[in-house]
């Protein structure tokens, strides 16, 4: 069975390709997929009737105890045959319904195939959750098929309406399925039905599952999505909204009825809603002028009928229900396909405009007539067999309560009477010649292949009537699982002699004919008694109400001010964690003044600088005092015993200052004050409160530490497994290497972001380099040879902007610094240093070259694209991880290789070095990218007087 | 463990100053506040690691005398990331200045528009407010077609040929 589902999946994926190759003929190939399903299903007939179910179980998510459990019994076989059989014919029909150049045909073909597979999976699933998965898949594909290309508003609205209603029901159903599964102790559908368990949870779960079935099968009051879904192409209506998807609810009720029909609430819901739906659908159908809408309301009506039959929970009604389901699938698909042909041939579906089509398209008219007769329940068609079985069952028993049975029977007869009336309206509307309406001339008469599907389906309905005893084994096999209430079980058959049911059939047919004859007064009456409200109206009012509410909530909470948002967050921090801190936190019992008195001195400097930063309006000064807090932190790191941190902090602080200066040179000197005194006071209150809160957190955090730190074994592990003595570095490149990998990826993103913001387009590539001819020309002009020898590209600079002292120092120091950075990288495993520190030192070396020689000098110093450095770095770091995996170790696990090499002596190679090289390259790449963007590119823009880069037509709002 | 007085005070002072700057509308001040918050957080994490000690490098000191290496590893990457993010915000400040000659976080106009929104999306409108051809088929509120149509009155007509073509 699983291979059938995979076949559908594969065909669905390939369908767009097929459509591109073969146009609409691809549907003929795709039809083979459901056809294969039909053949396989029918081949299992013998096994299933022999009493053995065909099952297949594949473990899916063992941790959740979720299996792909499939099971084919008589009920599943009936539905599977319908789904695949009608599906194959609809595919054949599609091959002529669509034009070769229809937009989105490939997507449509894929979606329809995928739907066919999901529907097959739904009826085969034997696991509650698997059933739910397929259930929602059919919903999603139905949404895509109704919405089509998404260009038409009505189609979009119909699609989303169907989606919202059926998923709402589906979610209720999911909860219900889980409750039922818990109550019965098994999630296997067959076991659940055999032993549904007890308790209020089971009752509530059952009602929730019914909610899913009721929405899916378009019962009152959720029936309105089905007529709206008629926006979909006619083959979709014929398949999804007549034969397959809307039957999912019927299937589920039929599947659960043997175990759940006696649950309190089941019969009132199923019988009540079913009957109401049958009457409402029939009544509404009688006033439709669009043939497709007429059929849609007819489908609603028939679904109600089916729900009553399969949900009643007695053997005789279940048999009638299953027979009627087959009959309905056959005749309703035929009728939809017939309407499709009419629409295709004449361009209209309005029965007020169609006239005399019966004589011009006789084959089609015969097909429509046959299917219509089956719908109305005219002997000897299959619809008659099903309907008579239902009437007989209710007449002789069917329900435990005789009153209920009589009530239901009356309702069903009335509903069938309406059915006969709208069937006549349909046949008359589509094919009859009408007074005062000119004859409709088909623009392009249908070909043989186009008519194949409706003809086959209509003939099936005709043959199945007399041949209905042949279906008895399958139908009976399912019905046997339910209790018999009538004195005896009457098998399916065309002729049971003159009996009450036959009289009831005659009543429905004659009554229907009378109702049809009186259509004009009836319509006037319908118009007079019409009420302003409808379920559809109610739906849209609810949707609009939710929409208004969401706008209200969004508009109230999202005021569009960043300080307001941040302030809100901080106030919440103070209110909730702050309150817990005050009431619950373990306050420290004793305090120390400091670790060393130097801490206090540094603290005074840091706090003073931080307070100065609040008042200083000059940008550069503000940046400098903030820098002081950074250097102060570095000193505190030293005092705490963290040389690596101090080194990194010093380097980063310096680099930050340089980058700030690069940008601030483009900005005005002062920051404009934009806040009123009241705002500033409010900010001050929040700031002081947050400061006090965080100070308390710091103190409490330390006093709350009573457990042994996780890092207590780090020193030993670092040397043992990481092969290094600098524990912080080993932590970075080995113990917590995953962390570091994420963090260096963030650096790559930040570097890319900086470049993107400055360059906007074409941010790849390296720093612009000077051409030798430009340099030579410049040298000739300046005429003073010795001055330009110190650095490679300074000759191009304006002499007024050059500093020979700086050039000389740079010349001397650059290579030394670079070597030092490499030393930090390689020694970092055992001494202070490492990839981060080494990379920052190399970055500062580049800063020096840039400051001394300008943007061309930067290009000469690092003639490489920063993107290449970043990418290579990430490749190194990631590659180390993969290499560990390939060598059979964990990801990012360190290997230590030791060997004696002549001359060099004992060499110890730790593979995490390569990880650190990756870190180094990324940090250098980040520094270079920032210099290239905020330095060189900003210079270029000024040199070349480059206005804001705009595309033609781009507008900047000032 | 016993907390010191000095470190929480420094942390609290830096947080207070950082938050004050963070709530400014000037992006430069927001960035400065961000840097102060970064330093404050680093010190907070460091102080939570325990009392001062010797550098966690084998050979320089015994493991019992070392400071906790784990907070240090966390802070080290945080320092470099703060630099990366600062560079990014600086690039944003530059961009903002170049485009509109301002470096402030203004009020988000989109949010104001949502707050002032009166009409809803066409996809959620009441069917009565739509053109008949945009209404979903079968919408049943309107039987407003002229009387005397003896063939009966449809709810809403589907436009002809909407099916597929």
Interface residues (C-beta under 8 A of the other chain):
Chain A: X97 X98 X99 X102 X152 X153 X154 X156 X157 X158 X160 X161 X224 X227 X228 X230 X231 X232 X233 X234 X235 X284 X286 X287 X288 X289 X290 X292 X293 X296 X297 X340 X343 X347 X348 X349 X350 X351 X352 X519 X520 X522 X523 X524 X526 X527 X530 X532 X533 X534 X536 X537 X540 X541 X543 X544 X547 X548 X551 X554 X555 X556 X558 X559 X560 X561 X562 X563 X566 X567 X570 X588 X590 X591 X592 X593 X594 X595 X596 X599 X600 X603 X606 X607 X610 X611 X613 X614 X619 X622 X623 X626 X629 X630 X633 X636 X637 X639 X640 X641 X642 X643 X644 X645 X648 X649 X652 X655 X656 X659 X660 X663 X664 X666 X667 X671 X672 X674 X675 X683 X684 X686 X687 X688 X690 X691 X692 X693 X694 X695 X696 X697 X698 X699 X701 X702 X703 X705 X709 X710 X711 X714 X715 X716 X718 X719 X725 X726 X727 X728 X731 X732 X735 X736 X739 X740 X743 X746 X747 X750 X751 X753 X754 X757 X758 X830 X831 X832 X836 X840 X923 X926 X930 X933 X934 X938 X948 X956 X957 X958
Chain B: X1 X2 X3 X4 X5 X6 X7 X8 X9 X10 X11 X12 X13 X14 X15 X16 X17 X18 X19 X20 X21 X22 X23 X24 X25 X26 X28 X29 X32 X35 X36 X39 X40 X42 X43 X44 X46 X47 X48 X49 X50 X51 X52 X53 X54 X55 X56 X57 X58 X59 X63 X66 X67 X68 X69 X70 X72 X73 X75 X76 X77 X79 X80 X81 X82 X83 X84 X85 X86 X87 X88 X90 X91 X92 X93 X94 X95 X97 X98 X99 X100 X101 X103 X104 X105 X107 X108 X109 X110 X111 X112 X114 X115 X116 X117 X120 X121 X122 X123 X124 X125 X126 X127 X130 X133 X134 X135 X136 X137 X138 X139 X140 X141 X143 X147 X149 X150 X151 X152 X153 X154 X155 X157 X158 X160 X161 X162 X163 X164 X165
